[in-house]
Amino acid sequence: MKLMTSLRVVVPTAAAAALISAAALPADAAGVPKFSKPKVFGTSFQSDPKHDFTKRISSRHDGILRGWVTYYRNGVAEYEPIRWVKDKTGHTEGYFEGPPEGDVMAYASPVAKNVVFYSATGCKGTTVTVKRDSLGSKRCSRNVLISRMKAGHRPALITVYRGKIVKVQEIYTP
């Protein structure tokens, strides 16, 4: 009888601990599906054929967008797609640009509480921290991400899942 009482206490406690642990996992592990990545230096704007830009600004459909945040306020980021433009002058390899003035291609999504952010310049912004594909590899806090979003126009791969931004991976451009 004593063993049965112990199991009644241990099993629910273990299940509760497992649920709490799963809720605390970062976005890359907490059930976010693997989306195909766009080309980091793609030369065309990514489309979202299901999105209706004639209605109010809203979230992009689930997936990864090569883009940058244009405005951040009260937990919501406005962002737009970007493309790589090769420099014809020969001074640099190129640069990212957003849609032309007047072209409505903006989205807005809340930033998830457990958003995962990988910086290309470290958490303090002083050291290059990238992989071979020019994507940030240094994991930084949500607060660092928000301060960078407020600064605006930092190229990144932005992952949206269920209407929220769950992952941001900066793209390094020297």
C-alpha positions as CSV (number, residue, x, y, z in Angstrom):
1,M,0.0,0.0,0.0
2,K,2.9,2.4,0.8
3,L,4.4,1.7,-2.7
4,M,1.1,2.6,-4.4
5,T,0.9,5.9,-2.4
6,S,4.4,6.8,-3.5
7,L,3.7,6.1,-7.1
8,R,0.5,8.3,-7.0
9,V,2.7,11.2,-5.8
10,V,5.8,10.6,-8.0
11,V,4.0,10.0,-11.4
12,P,2.0,13.3,-11.4
13,T,5.0,15.2,-10.1
14,A,7.2,13.8,-12.9
15,A,4.6,14.6,-15.5
16,A,4.3,18.2,-14.2
17,A,8.1,18.6,-14.3
18,A,8.2,17.4,-17.9
19,L,5.5,19.9,-19.0
20,I,7.3,22.8,-17.2
21,S,10.6,21.8,-18.9
22,A,9.0,21.6,-22.3
23,A,7.5,25.1,-21.9
24,A,10.9,26.5,-21.0
25,L,12.6,25.1,-24.1
26,P,13.8,27.6,-26.7
27,A,11.8,28.1,-29.8
28,D,14.1,26.0,-32.0
29,A,13.2,23.0,-29.8
30,A,9.6,23.7,-28.7
31,G,7.7,22.1,-31.5
32,V,8.5,24.7,-34.2
33,P,8.6,22.8,-37.5
34,K,11.7,22.9,-39.7
35,F,11.1,25.4,-42.5
36,S,13.2,25.6,-45.6
37,K,15.7,28.5,-45.5
38,P,15.7,31.0,-48.3
39,K,19.0,31.9,-49.9
40,V,20.9,34.2,-47.5
41,F,21.9,36.5,-50.3
42,G,18.9,35.9,-52.6
43,T,18.4,38.6,-55.2
44,S,14.6,38.7,-55.3
45,F,12.0,39.5,-52.7
46,Q,10.3,36.4,-51.2
47,S,6.7,36.3,-51.9
48,D,3.8,35.2,-49.6
49,P,1.1,34.3,-52.1
50,K,-1.5,33.7,-49.4
51,H,-1.0,37.2,-47.8
52,D,-3.5,39.9,-48.6
53,F,-1.6,43.2,-48.6
54,T,-4.8,45.2,-49.3
55,K,-6.0,44.6,-45.7
56,R,-4.4,45.9,-42.6
57,I,-0.8,45.1,-41.8
58,S,-0.7,41.6,-40.4
59,S,1.6,38.6,-39.8
60,R,3.3,36.7,-42.5
61,H,2.4,33.0,-42.9
62,D,4.5,30.4,-41.2
63,G,8.1,30.1,-42.5
64,I,11.4,32.0,-42.8
65,L,11.6,35.4,-44.4
66,R,14.9,37.1,-45.4
67,G,14.1,40.6,-44.1
68,W,14.6,43.3,-41.6
69,V,12.6,45.0,-38.9
70,T,11.6,48.5,-39.8
71,Y,9.7,49.4,-36.6
72,Y,9.3,47.9,-33.1
73,R,6.8,49.0,-30.4
74,N,5.1,47.3,-27.5
75,G,6.2,43.7,-28.3
76,V,5.2,44.0,-32.0
77,A,7.7,44.2,-34.8
78,E,7.0,45.5,-38.3
79,Y,9.2,43.9,-40.9
80,E,9.6,43.6,-44.7
81,P,11.4,41.3,-47.1
82,I,14.8,42.3,-48.4
83,R,17.0,41.3,-51.4
84,W,20.7,41.3,-52.1
85,V,21.9,43.8,-54.7
86,K,25.3,43.3,-56.3
87,D,27.4,46.4,-56.3
88,K,28.3,47.4,-59.9
89,T,30.9,50.0,-58.8
90,G,33.3,47.4,-57.4
91,H,33.6,49.2,-54.1
92,T,31.8,46.4,-52.2
93,E,30.3,43.0,-52.9
94,G,26.8,44.5,-52.5
95,Y,24.1,45.5,-50.1
96,F,20.6,44.6,-48.9
97,E,17.6,46.7,-49.9
98,G,13.9,46.7,-49.1
99,P,11.0,47.1,-51.4
100,P,10.8,50.4,-53.3
101,E,9.0,53.4,-51.8
102,G,5.2,53.0,-52.1
103,D,5.4,49.2,-52.5
104,V,3.3,47.7,-49.7
105,M,5.1,44.5,-48.6
106,A,5.2,45.0,-44.8
107,Y,4.2,42.5,-42.1
108,A,3.7,42.9,-38.3
109,S,4.0,40.1,-35.7
110,P,4.4,40.0,-32.0
111,V,7.8,38.8,-30.8
112,A,7.4,35.6,-28.9
113,K,8.4,35.7,-25.2
114,N,10.8,32.8,-25.8
115,V,12.2,34.1,-29.1
116,V,15.6,32.7,-30.1
117,F,18.1,35.3,-31.3
118,Y,21.4,34.5,-32.9
119,S,23.6,37.6,-33.4
120,A,26.2,38.1,-36.1
121,T,28.1,40.5,-34.0
122,G,27.9,39.0,-30.5
123,C,25.6,40.2,-27.7
124,K,27.6,43.4,-27.2
125,G,27.9,44.1,-30.9
126,T,31.7,44.1,-30.9
127,T,32.8,40.6,-32.2
128,V,31.9,38.9,-35.4
129,T,30.1,35.6,-34.5
130,V,29.0,33.9,-37.7
131,K,29.0,30.6,-39.4
132,R,30.3,29.9,-42.9
133,D,26.9,31.0,-44.4
134,S,27.2,34.5,-42.9
135,L,24.5,33.8,-40.3
136,G,24.8,34.7,-36.7
137,S,25.8,32.0,-34.3
138,K,26.0,33.7,-30.9
139,R,22.8,33.2,-28.9
140,C,21.7,36.4,-27.2
141,S,18.8,37.5,-25.0
142,R,15.4,38.8,-26.0
143,N,16.4,42.2,-24.7
144,V,19.4,42.4,-27.0
145,L,17.2,41.4,-29.9
146,I,14.6,44.1,-29.0
147,S,17.4,46.8,-28.8
148,R,18.6,45.8,-32.2
149,M,15.0,45.8,-33.6
150,K,14.6,49.4,-32.3
151,A,17.8,50.4,-34.1
152,G,16.2,49.0,-37.3
153,H,17.2,47.7,-40.6
154,R,19.5,44.7,-39.7
155,P,19.3,42.0,-42.3
156,A,18.2,38.7,-40.8
157,L,16.3,35.4,-41.3
158,I,13.0,35.9,-39.4
159,T,11.1,32.8,-38.5
160,V,7.3,33.2,-38.0
161,Y,5.3,30.5,-36.5
162,R,1.6,30.7,-35.6
163,G,1.6,34.5,-36.1
164,K,4.6,35.2,-33.8
165,I,8.3,35.8,-34.5
166,V,10.0,32.8,-32.8
167,K,13.5,33.1,-34.2
168,V,15.8,35.8,-35.6
169,Q,19.2,35.0,-37.1
170,E,21.2,38.0,-38.2
171,I,23.0,38.1,-41.5
172,Y,26.5,39.5,-41.4
173,T,27.4,42.0,-44.0
174,P,30.8,43.7,-43.6
